[in-house]
Amino acid sequence: MLVEEVMKTNVFTLKENDSIQSAIYLIENNQIRHIPIVDEQNRCIGIVSDRDIRSAVPSIFSKGNDSGIFDKPIHLIMTKDVITVHPLDFLEEVAAYFYKYQIGCLPVVQNGKLIGIITETDVLFTFVKLTGADQPGSFVEIRLSNKPGNLSKVLEIFNSFRVNIESVHLYPDKKELDKKIIVFRLNTINPLPIIEKLKAEKYEVLWPNFPGMTYEK
């Protein structure tokens, strides 16, 4: 999946000389957490988060009159070295950026211009949709030898029960390096007949696999 399929294109922005108060207004009235700062050519030159603003504004317990901070320009508190992504970048790469740099959003830039924004929440929500975790169904996890044709045989078993597969995820097996762990999301709330068939065919079912679990016909 590409960034352009997930990003928001209706982006609230400010100029570098806009006041900190204007950023507070945007965040509070539009329920957003990040504001890209752009120049006259709509190039992203910085970004301000709600955390930046909380760090800058005076506490109600502070001494003296610090109200003038609200009129100061936003460029004083913005992050200038902005990490950006392209609309044709893959979502998996974007997720890696969020993890690596511990950031909450990424401006989307094309031909030097800001065209959108993608947040950590956008990515998380998309992965929830991709796994089908927001829909009724069941997970079945199998340890499978990494050999051609093995996966197709498992799919034939699913097909024999006329069960649709909502998603498939594969990752390396840390215990047995010559095998893979495959997680299927099936649109059935009763996967037990399928599990019994998989076990009868000598497939190693990792989940669900409760002690003494059997399917009663």
PATI-280842 format. One line per field, with one value per residue: x, y, z of N, C-alpha, C, O, CB in turn. Coordinates in steps of 0.1 Angstrom, whole numbers, always signed. Last residue first. Glycine has a CB too. Layout:
PATI-280842
n_xx	X,...
n_yy	Y,...
n_zz	Z,...
ca_xx	X,...
ca_yy	Y,...
ca_zz	Z,...
c_xx	X,...
c_yy	Y,...
c_zz	Z,...
o_xx	X,...
o_yy	Y,...
o_zz	Z,...
cb_xx	X,...
cb_yy	Y,...
cb_zz	Z,...
This chain:
PATI-280842
n_xx	-182,-161,-127,-107,-80,-60,-46,-52,-44,-53,-18,-2,-3,+14,-2,-12,-38,-49,-45,-64,-88,-89,-91,-116,-133,-126,-133,-159,-163,-146,-128,-94,-62,-32,+1,+29,+63,+86,+118,+144,+148,+129,+126,+117,+105,+94,+60,+31,-4,-34,-70,-94,-105,-136,-143,-150,-135,-118,-102,-85,-71,-59,-41,-23,-12,+1,+22,+38,+50,+84,+90,+95,+69,+51,+29,+1,-28,-58,-83,-116,-142,-155,-130,-106,-86,-77,-52,-60,-70,-46,-31,-46,-42,-14,-13,-28,-11,+11,+0,+8,-3,+3,+19,+44,+68,+88,+75,+58,+55,+40,+52,+44,+43,+56,+87,+110,+126,+118,+90,+85,+100,+84,+61,+72,+76,+49,+39,+62,+58,+44,+45,+74,+81,+105,+117,+130,+145,+130,+102,+94,+97,+101,+81,+59,+65,+45,+22,+26,+44,+32,+26,+39,+45,+52,+56,+35,+12,+4,+33,+36,+46,+64,+55,+31,+42,+54,+30,+18,+44,+54,+79,+92,+90,+76,+64,+47,+59,+60,+64,+49,+47,+23,+13,-4,-28,-62,-88,-95,-91,-66,-49,-55,-48,-21,-13,-19,+0,+23,+17,+37,+61,+59,+24,+7,-20,-39,-48,-62,-51,-37,-27,-33,-25,+0,+16,+4,+8
n_yy	-333,-313,-308,-300,-293,-301,-269,-249,-233,-213,-216,-235,-265,-281,-307,-332,-335,-332,-304,-295,-305,-290,-265,-266,-269,-244,-218,-199,-176,-166,-154,-155,-147,-165,-164,-185,-187,-210,-227,-228,-220,-222,-199,-179,-178,-148,-144,-133,-131,-124,-120,-133,-160,-178,-211,-238,-259,-260,-238,-247,-266,-250,-236,-257,-259,-235,-237,-257,-248,-248,-244,-240,-255,-236,-231,-210,-197,-180,-160,-151,-126,-93,-67,-55,-71,-72,-62,-38,-24,-21,-6,+18,+26,+31,+52,+72,+75,+88,+104,+124,+149,+167,+183,+207,+204,+190,+170,+163,+151,+149,+149,+127,+122,+115,+97,+80,+70,+43,+43,+60,+45,+22,+32,+38,+13,+4,+21,+33,+64,+81,+106,+107,+123,+140,+155,+186,+206,+223,+226,+258,+279,+301,+302,+315,+346,+356,+357,+341,+354,+373,+363,+361,+378,+358,+323,+295,+281,+278,+280,+293,+273,+253,+228,+229,+231,+206,+190,+196,+206,+219,+220,+235,+239,+228,+251,+271,+294,+307,+279,+262,+238,+215,+206,+181,+174,+184,+196,+221,+238,+233,+238,+265,+279,+274,+288,+314,+317,+319,+336,+334,+331,+308,+298,+267,+244,+215,+197,+173,+149,+123,+90,+66,+65,+76,+55,+23,-12
n_zz	+168,+185,+185,+214,+234,+251,+252,+223,+199,+171,+168,+156,+140,+117,+98,+94,+87,+112,+115,+96,+107,+130,+119,+108,+130,+144,+138,+139,+127,+97,+78,+91,+87,+94,+95,+95,+99,+83,+86,+91,+117,+144,+160,+145,+113,+97,+86,+70,+68,+51,+54,+50,+31,+35,+32,+24,+30,+9,+14,+33,+18,-1,+16,+20,-5,-9,+9,-3,-27,-17,+18,+47,+67,+91,+116,+117,+132,+126,+139,+128,+130,+124,+121,+128,+117,+92,+85,+74,+96,+110,+93,+94,+120,+119,+101,+115,+137,+126,+96,+68,+46,+15,-1,-4,-31,-44,-57,-28,+5,+35,+69,+94,+130,+153,+159,+162,+142,+140,+138,+116,+96,+95,+83,+58,+48,+46,+26,+1,-18,-33,-19,+2,+33,+55,+84,+89,+108,+125,+146,+161,+177,+161,+142,+152,+170,+199,+213,+235,+251,+267,+291,+314,+342,+372,+375,+367,+368,+343,+322,+288,+260,+252,+255,+241,+215,+212,+214,+190,+167,+136,+111,+81,+55,+25,+2,-8,-14,+11,+33,+62,+87,+97,+128,+148,+159,+159,+163,+156,+178,+188,+165,+159,+183,+184,+162,+170,+191,+178,+146,+116,+103,+88,+83,+86,+77,+75,+47,+32,+27,+44,+31,+19,-7,-7,+3,-7,+0
ca_xx	-191,-171,-140,-112,-91,-73,-45,-53,-39,-55,-29,+3,-11,+16,+3,+1,-28,-50,-38,-50,-83,-88,-79,-105,-132,-122,-123,-157,-161,-155,-141,-105,-74,-44,-11,+19,+51,+79,+103,+140,+151,+133,+131,+130,+104,+104,+72,+41,+8,-24,-56,-94,-93,-128,-140,-156,-145,-127,-112,-94,-79,-68,-52,-30,-19,-11,+12,+32,+38,+74,+92,+97,+83,+51,+43,+7,-14,-52,-69,-107,-134,-156,-141,-118,-89,-91,-53,-53,-79,-58,-27,-45,-55,-19,-7,-32,-25,+12,+3,+4,+4,-5,+6,+36,+56,+92,+81,+60,+60,+41,+46,+54,+37,+42,+79,+101,+128,+132,+97,+79,+104,+98,+60,+68,+87,+59,+35,+54,+65,+45,+32,+68,+80,+93,+117,+118,+150,+134,+113,+92,+96,+109,+94,+60,+64,+58,+24,+16,+49,+37,+15,+46,+35,+54,+56,+47,+19,-4,+25,+39,+36,+67,+68,+30,+35,+62,+41,+11,+34,+51,+67,+93,+102,+76,+74,+41,+58,+51,+68,+53,+50,+34,+10,+8,-16,-50,-84,-95,-104,-77,-49,-57,-62,-29,-11,-26,-14,+21,+20,+24,+59,+69,+37,+10,-6,-38,-38,-67,-47,-47,-25,-36,-38,-11,+13,+12,+0
ca_yy	-333,-323,-304,-309,-287,-308,-283,-251,-247,-217,-209,-228,-253,-277,-293,-331,-335,-345,-313,-292,-310,-305,-268,-264,-280,-257,-224,-212,-175,-175,-148,-162,-141,-163,-161,-178,-187,-197,-226,-233,-211,-232,-212,-177,-186,-159,-139,-143,-124,-134,-115,-119,-155,-167,-200,-226,-255,-271,-237,-236,-270,-260,-229,-251,-271,-238,-228,-259,-257,-244,-251,-230,-256,-243,-232,-223,-195,-193,-161,-159,-136,-106,-74,-48,-72,-76,-75,-48,-27,-28,-20,+11,+23,+21,+40,+68,+70,+74,+104,+111,+146,+160,+179,+199,+210,+201,+181,+159,+162,+143,+156,+129,+125,+113,+109,+83,+84,+47,+36,+63,+59,+21,+27,+49,+22,-3,+23,+22,+55,+68,+99,+109,+111,+139,+142,+178,+195,+227,+217,+247,+266,+300,+296,+301,+338,+353,+366,+337,+343,+377,+362,+356,+379,+369,+336,+303,+282,+286,+272,+294,+282,+268,+231,+227,+242,+218,+189,+201,+196,+222,+214,+231,+244,+225,+242,+258,+284,+312,+292,+263,+252,+218,+216,+186,+174,+179,+183,+211,+238,+232,+225,+255,+279,+268,+274,+309,+316,+307,+335,+333,+343,+308,+304,+281,+249,+229,+199,+186,+160,+133,+104,+67,+59,+84,+67,+35,+0
ca_zz	+156,+187,+179,+203,+226,+252,+257,+237,+202,+185,+174,+168,+143,+131,+99,+100,+76,+105,+123,+94,+94,+131,+127,+99,+120,+149,+130,+144,+141,+104,+82,+84,+93,+85,+103,+87,+106,+84,+85,+78,+107,+133,+166,+152,+126,+99,+92,+70,+72,+53,+53,+50,+38,+28,+41,+18,+40,+11,+3,+36,+29,-5,+10,+31,+1,-17,+12,+10,-28,-27,+6,+37,+61,+78,+113,+114,+130,+126,+135,+136,+124,+131,+116,+131,+132,+94,+92,+66,+85,+117,+95,+81,+116,+128,+97,+101,+139,+132,+110,+73,+58,+24,-7,+5,-25,-34,-65,-42,-4,+22,+57,+83,+117,+152,+155,+173,+147,+140,+148,+129,+100,+99,+96,+66,+50,+55,+40,+7,-8,-38,-20,-11,+25,+47,+76,+88,+101,+111,+142,+151,+184,+173,+138,+154,+158,+192,+201,+225,+244,+254,+281,+302,+331,+363,+381,+365,+381,+351,+331,+303,+266,+250,+261,+256,+221,+211,+224,+203,+173,+150,+117,+95,+60,+40,+6,-2,-25,+1,+28,+48,+84,+89,+118,+140,+168,+152,+169,+145,+171,+197,+172,+149,+178,+195,+162,+159,+194,+185,+160,+123,+112,+99,+79,+90,+77,+81,+57,+37,+18,+44,+36,+33,-4,-13,+12,-9,+0
c_xx	-205,-181,-149,-124,-94,-84,-59,-52,-40,-50,-41,-8,-6,+8,+4,+7,-14,-40,-38,-41,-68,-83,-78,-92,-120,-123,-120,-146,-158,-152,-151,-119,-86,-55,-22,+6,+41,+67,+98,+125,+147,+135,+136,+135,+117,+102,+81,+53,+19,-11,-46,-80,-93,-116,-132,-155,-153,-138,-122,-106,-89,-77,-63,-43,-28,-19,-1,+21,+31,+62,+81,+100,+83,+66,+45,+22,-7,-37,-65,-93,-125,-148,-142,-131,-101,-95,-67,-54,-73,-67,-38,-41,-55,-33,-12,-26,-30,-1,+5,+9,-1,+3,-2,+22,+49,+80,+84,+65,+62,+44,+49,+47,+48,+35,+65,+93,+119,+134,+111,+86,+98,+103,+74,+67,+84,+71,+44,+51,+56,+54,+33,+55,+73,+93,+104,+121,+139,+138,+117,+104,+94,+108,+104,+74,+66,+56,+36,+17,+39,+42,+21,+36,+42,+44,+58,+45,+32,+2,+16,+29,+39,+58,+71,+43,+34,+55,+50,+21,+28,+41,+66,+80,+103,+89,+75,+52,+52,+49,+58,+57,+56,+35,+23,+4,-4,-39,-73,-91,-105,-90,-61,-58,-64,-44,-20,-24,-23,+6,+17,+27,+45,+67,+46,+22,-5,-23,-38,-59,-52,-42,-37,-36,-42,-24,+1,+7,+9
c_yy	-335,-322,-315,-303,-297,-303,-289,-266,-249,-231,-210,-220,-247,-264,-289,-317,-332,-346,-328,-301,-307,-311,-283,-268,-278,-268,-238,-219,-189,-174,-159,-155,-147,-157,-157,-177,-179,-198,-212,-233,-215,-223,-222,-190,-185,-165,-150,-137,-135,-127,-126,-113,-140,-163,-190,-214,-242,-268,-248,-236,-260,-264,-238,-244,-266,-249,-231,-250,-259,-254,-248,-237,-246,-243,-241,-221,-209,-192,-176,-159,-143,-117,-88,-55,-64,-77,-80,-62,-38,-32,-28,-4,+15,+16,+28,+54,+65,+67,+89,+109,+132,+157,+171,+196,+201,+208,+193,+172,+156,+153,+149,+137,+127,+115,+105,+96,+89,+61,+41,+56,+62,+34,+26,+44,+33,+5,+16,+25,+44,+59,+84,+101,+116,+126,+142,+166,+184,+216,+220,+238,+255,+286,+295,+295,+323,+344,+364,+346,+339,+366,+366,+355,+374,+368,+347,+317,+291,+289,+282,+285,+282,+277,+246,+231,+241,+230,+201,+200,+202,+212,+217,+224,+240,+229,+240,+247,+271,+303,+296,+277,+254,+233,+218,+196,+179,+180,+177,+197,+228,+231,+223,+241,+268,+268,+267,+293,+311,+305,+321,+331,+344,+320,+306,+285,+263,+233,+214,+190,+174,+145,+112,+82,+61,+78,+74,+46,+12
c_zz	+161,+175,+180,+197,+215,+243,+258,+241,+217,+188,+165,+175,+157,+133,+114,+99,+80,+94,+117,+102,+92,+118,+128,+106,+111,+139,+134,+135,+148,+119,+87,+88,+85,+93,+93,+95,+98,+93,+86,+76,+93,+120,+155,+158,+133,+113,+95,+77,+74,+57,+56,+49,+38,+37,+34,+27,+36,+21,+4,+26,+33,+6,+4,+26,+12,-11,+4,+13,-15,-27,-4,+24,+49,+72,+101,+112,+128,+123,+136,+131,+133,+123,+123,+126,+136,+108,+94,+72,+76,+106,+102,+84,+103,+124,+106,+98,+125,+134,+114,+87,+62,+37,+3,-1,-15,-27,-56,-50,-18,+12,+45,+72,+107,+139,+153,+171,+158,+147,+150,+140,+114,+104,+103,+81,+59,+58,+50,+22,-3,-29,-25,-12,+12,+39,+68,+79,+99,+102,+127,+150,+174,+180,+150,+150,+160,+180,+194,+212,+233,+245,+267,+291,+318,+351,+370,+371,+379,+365,+338,+311,+282,+258,+261,+262,+236,+218,+224,+214,+186,+155,+132,+99,+75,+46,+21,+0,-20,-11,+18,+44,+70,+87,+110,+130,+161,+162,+161,+150,+159,+189,+180,+156,+168,+190,+173,+158,+183,+189,+166,+138,+118,+108,+91,+83,+82,+82,+62,+49,+22,+36,+36,+38,+10,-10,+6,+0,+0
o_xx	-214,-187,-147,-131,-86,-95,-68,-56,-29,-53,-40,-7,-6,+13,-5,+19,-5,-36,-28,-31,-61,-75,-67,-83,-114,-113,-111,-150,-156,-141,-161,-121,-87,-58,-21,+1,+44,+61,+106,+120,+146,+125,+146,+147,+127,+97,+77,+57,+16,-7,-50,-78,-93,-117,-121,-165,-161,-149,-134,-117,-101,-89,-75,-54,-39,-31,-12,+11,+20,+64,+69,+111,+74,+73,+40,+26,-10,-33,-68,-91,-126,-148,-132,-142,-106,-105,-69,-55,-80,-73,-39,-46,-63,-36,-15,-33,-37,-2,+1,+20,-13,+14,-14,+15,+49,+83,+82,+58,+68,+37,+60,+36,+59,+24,+61,+93,+120,+143,+115,+89,+105,+111,+76,+71,+92,+76,+46,+59,+44,+58,+24,+53,+67,+103,+93,+126,+138,+136,+108,+116,+93,+118,+114,+77,+74,+47,+38,+12,+43,+44,+15,+38,+51,+36,+64,+34,+38,-2,+20,+17,+43,+63,+78,+44,+35,+62,+54,+20,+33,+31,+76,+71,+113,+100,+74,+48,+53,+39,+47,+53,+66,+25,+33,-6,+6,-40,-74,-90,-116,-99,-67,-67,-74,-51,-25,-34,-32,+1,+11,+37,+42,+71,+41,+30,-15,-15,-39,-62,-48,-31,-46,-43,-54,-34,-7,-4,+19
o_yy	-336,-312,-327,-295,-302,-307,-284,-274,-251,-240,-209,-219,-253,-253,-293,-315,-329,-357,-335,-306,-316,-320,-288,-274,-288,-276,-244,-227,-190,-171,-161,-152,-143,-161,-148,-186,-168,-209,-203,-238,-207,-220,-229,-191,-189,-159,-162,-125,-146,-117,-136,-102,-134,-163,-194,-207,-237,-274,-247,-234,-263,-267,-235,-245,-271,-250,-230,-254,-263,-266,-245,-236,-245,-233,-252,-211,-218,-186,-183,-159,-141,-117,-93,-49,-67,-82,-92,-72,-47,-44,-40,-13,+5,+4,+17,+45,+54,+55,+80,+113,+128,+162,+168,+205,+189,+216,+205,+182,+145,+163,+142,+133,+130,+111,+93,+105,+100,+63,+42,+62,+68,+35,+28,+52,+37,+5,+21,+30,+46,+48,+76,+91,+126,+119,+143,+167,+175,+216,+220,+243,+243,+282,+287,+284,+319,+336,+370,+341,+334,+368,+362,+347,+381,+359,+344,+322,+294,+297,+294,+284,+272,+287,+251,+236,+251,+238,+206,+208,+213,+209,+218,+222,+243,+223,+250,+235,+261,+304,+290,+287,+247,+240,+223,+195,+182,+187,+165,+188,+226,+223,+212,+233,+261,+258,+257,+287,+304,+294,+313,+326,+354,+320,+307,+277,+270,+225,+223,+186,+184,+149,+110,+86,+59,+85,+79,+46,+13
o_zz	+152,+172,+175,+203,+207,+244,+264,+233,+223,+179,+153,+187,+167,+129,+122,+99,+72,+91,+118,+98,+86,+118,+127,+100,+107,+139,+127,+126,+160,+123,+81,+99,+73,+105,+85,+101,+93,+94,+89,+66,+84,+114,+157,+160,+128,+122,+97,+73,+81,+50,+63,+43,+27,+50,+28,+30,+43,+21,+1,+30,+36,+4,+5,+32,+14,-13,+9,+18,-14,-25,+0,+18,+41,+73,+101,+106,+136,+112,+146,+118,+146,+111,+128,+128,+147,+112,+97,+65,+72,+106,+100,+77,+102,+123,+101,+92,+125,+132,+107,+90,+60,+39,+0,-5,-17,-19,-60,-49,-19,+10,+43,+67,+110,+137,+153,+179,+163,+155,+162,+151,+122,+113,+115,+90,+67,+69,+61,+29,-2,-33,-23,-5,+11,+38,+74,+68,+107,+90,+118,+152,+178,+187,+149,+155,+168,+180,+183,+202,+222,+233,+257,+281,+313,+351,+360,+371,+389,+372,+341,+307,+287,+263,+269,+274,+243,+225,+235,+224,+191,+149,+139,+91,+82,+43,+28,-1,-27,-18,+16,+51,+67,+86,+116,+123,+168,+172,+157,+142,+154,+193,+180,+153,+169,+193,+170,+153,+185,+189,+160,+141,+125,+120,+102,+78,+83,+88,+54,+61,+18,+36,+29,+47,+14,-11,+14,+5,+6
cb_xx	-187,-179,-137,-114,-86,-78,-38,-66,-25,-69,-26,+14,-26,+31,-6,+11,-33,-64,-44,-47,-91,-102,-80,-104,-145,-131,-111,-170,-173,-152,-147,-105,-74,-49,-8,+16,+53,+75,+97,+145,+165,+122,+119,+128,+100,+118,+69,+45,+7,-21,-54,-100,-80,-137,-133,-171,-139,-119,-105,-87,-70,-61,-47,-22,-9,-6,+16,+43,+41,+80,+92,+108,+85,+42,+52,+0,-8,-59,-60,-112,-126,-171,-140,-117,-77,-93,-46,-39,-81,-65,-15,-35,-63,-19,+9,-28,-34,+19,-8,+10,+1,-9,+8,+34,+47,+100,+72,+47,+74,+28,+53,+59,+27,+35,+85,+109,+126,+139,+97,+64,+99,+107,+53,+54,+92,+63,+20,+61,+71,+51,+22,+78,+71,+93,+119,+107,+163,+144,+110,+88,+84,+106,+101,+49,+73,+68,+22,+2,+51,+48,+4,+51,+30,+68,+67,+51,+23,-18,+33,+38,+22,+66,+79,+26,+21,+65,+49,-1,+42,+46,+67,+95,+104,+72,+88,+30,+72,+56,+82,+41,+60,+33,+6,+15,-13,-47,-96,-87,-106,-78,-36,-45,-64,-28,+4,-21,-19,+30,+10,+15,+62,+82,+34,+11,+0,-45,-24,-82,-52,-50,-14,-27,-37,-8,+25,+12,-10
cb_yy	-345,-321,-300,-323,-274,-308,-284,-245,-249,-215,-193,-218,-257,-275,-284,-341,-324,-348,-314,-277,-303,-311,-262,-249,-279,-260,-215,-220,-168,-190,-141,-177,-126,-176,-149,-187,-180,-192,-235,-247,-208,-243,-219,-167,-201,-153,-130,-149,-115,-143,-103,-114,-161,-155,-205,-229,-252,-284,-238,-222,-273,-271,-220,-242,-281,-241,-214,-258,-270,-245,-267,-220,-270,-236,-238,-228,-188,-203,-152,-173,-130,-110,-77,-34,-67,-89,-74,-44,-15,-18,-20,+18,+36,+25,+41,+78,+80,+75,+110,+99,+156,+146,+170,+207,+215,+211,+185,+153,+168,+135,+170,+116,+137,+120,+115,+84,+93,+47,+21,+59,+69,+15,+13,+55,+27,-16,+18,+9,+64,+68,+106,+104,+101,+151,+129,+187,+188,+238,+202,+253,+267,+311,+305,+294,+343,+347,+380,+339,+331,+387,+371,+341,+393,+369,+338,+303,+269,+280,+264,+308,+279,+271,+224,+213,+243,+221,+176,+192,+183,+236,+199,+244,+259,+210,+246,+253,+282,+326,+292,+258,+258,+211,+230,+174,+160,+187,+174,+216,+252,+243,+224,+254,+293,+277,+270,+315,+331,+306,+345,+322,+355,+308,+318,+282,+248,+229,+196,+184,+157,+138,+110,+59,+44,+86,+76,+39,+0
cb_zz	+147,+200,+164,+209,+220,+266,+270,+242,+196,+190,+176,+164,+144,+134,+91,+93,+66,+101,+137,+99,+82,+134,+141,+95,+112,+161,+130,+145,+148,+99,+69,+86,+94,+79,+113,+74,+120,+70,+96,+76,+107,+131,+173,+163,+123,+98,+105,+57,+84,+41,+63,+63,+32,+25,+54,+15,+53,+15,-11,+36,+42,-12,-1,+40,+5,-31,+9,+21,-34,-41,+8,+41,+56,+68,+125,+101,+142,+116,+144,+138,+112,+131,+101,+125,+139,+87,+105,+63,+76,+127,+104,+72,+114,+142,+99,+91,+145,+145,+118,+64,+69,+18,-20,+18,-36,-41,-76,-48,+1,+19,+57,+77,+117,+162,+142,+186,+135,+127,+144,+128,+89,+89,+96,+62,+36,+48,+42,+5,+4,-52,-29,-22,+32,+37,+85,+82,+107,+112,+144,+138,+193,+183,+127,+145,+147,+202,+205,+232,+253,+256,+284,+306,+329,+357,+392,+350,+387,+353,+340,+308,+263,+236,+254,+259,+215,+196,+222,+206,+177,+152,+114,+103,+58,+43,+0,-11,-31,-4,+23,+39,+95,+75,+125,+134,+172,+139,+169,+134,+165,+207,+181,+139,+171,+208,+164,+146,+198,+198,+167,+117,+103,+94,+71,+105,+63,+95,+52,+41,+4,+59,+28,+41,-7,-28,+13,-23,+12
